[in-house]
Amino acid sequence: MKKTFANLVQKSLVAALLVFGALLFSTSRAEAQGGAKDLAVNWVDAGEAMLRLETDAKALSTHPQFQFVGSDPYNKVHYYKAVHRRIAGGEPVRDAVINGIVPEPDSFVAAEIIPGVNLTQPQRQAMINTLTTRLSQ
């Protein structure tokens, strides 16, 4: 009787672990599908994108909060400049927006670092969303 009960518990535990593992992997895969690679928008051309980035960076650099490291204007100006440098270097607008602070996993291009700032994933995504809206037609 003890042996039968031990076998039943062992089999149930193995089955539960398999189900849990399958759920864990299916959830992470679903999150990855909704990521930055899905930015299928009509992007402006490189020249227009650089002009908009310069205009926005200049406007934000006059904001009173810009002088504080980690403030929203400070972060945006550095991100906009990073995206501008990438576009000027020949990177497509879409890729520059994504790789400016969040490189694609298979990218050999290092992400830009905002001096003195460690952004959370929601902050990064908000910045990407802002520029996606700003640099689309």
N, C-alpha and C positions, 0 to 999 in steps of 0.2 A: 504494500500500500504506500509506504513512504517513497519507494522508488518511482512509482507511477505519478505520485503528486509532484516529486522533484522534476520529472521529465515534463509534466504539464506546465509547471512554472517556468522552466527553462525555455520551452518552446514559445510560451506566451511572451516572455521577455524578449526573445529574439524577434518575434513578429512585431512587437511594439517598437523596438528600436529601428527596425526596417521602415515602418510607417513614419516614425518621427524623422528619420534621415531623408526619406523621400519628400516629406513636407518641407523640411529645411532647405533642400536644394531647389525645389520648385519655387519657393518664395523668393530666394535670391535671384533666380533666373528672371522672374517676373519683374523685379525691381530694375534689373540691368536693362531690360527692354525699353523702359520708359525714360532712359537717360538722355544725355546730351546729344547722342548720335541721331536722335529723331528730329533735329531742327530742320525740317523741310519747309523753308520759307523762301520767298523771293528776296534775296539779298541785294542791296544796292551795289554798284560797282566799287572797285577799290578806291578810286579817287574821291567819290562822294562819301564813302565810309570814313576815309582819313580826314576829310574836311569836317564831317559831323563830330568825329572824335576830338579833333583839335578845338572846335568851338565849345563843346561840352566840357572838356578839361579846363579850358581857360575860364569858363563861367564858374565852374566848381572851385577853382583855385582862389577865387575871390570870396568864397563863402567863409564866414567867421570861424566855422568849425574845422576848416581845412588844416589849420595849424596843429590840431590835436591828432597824434598818431592813433590810428584805429577808428577814427570817426568815419562816418559814411562818405562825406566828400573826399577825405584823404584816400580811402580805399578805392573809390571810383576813379579818381584822377590817376592813381598808379595803374589800375587795371586798364583804363582807357589808353594810357600811354603804352602799356605792354602790347595791347591789341594793335595799336597804331604801328609800333615797331615791327610787328609780325607781318602786317599787311604791306608795309613799305619794303619788307624783305622778300615779298613775293608769295606769301602764304594766302590762300583764299580767305575771304571775309569770314565765312562760316567756321573754318578751322581756326582762324585767329581768335575768334570770340570764344570758342571752346577751349583752345589750348592756352589762352592768355593766363588762366589760373588753374584750369582743370584739364590736364593733358589726357588724351585718350590712352587707354592702357597699352595699345600697340604702337604708340607714338615714340619716336626717338628724340622728340623735341622736349626739353625740360620745361616745366611750368614756371612762369614768372612768379617771383616771390615779392610780396608787398612788404617793404621794410618795416620791421617791428610789429607785424600783424600776422596772426594765425587765424585764418578764416574757418568757420564751420561749414559743413556741406550746405545747409540752408542759405547761408550768406553767399556762398559761391553761386548757388543756383539762382538766387535773386539777382545777382549781378549779370549772369548770363541772360536771364529773362529780360532784364532792362535793356541790355545791348541788342538782344534779338529784336525787340520791339523798335528800338531806335534805328537799327541798321537794316531794317526790312523796308520794302517798297510799299 
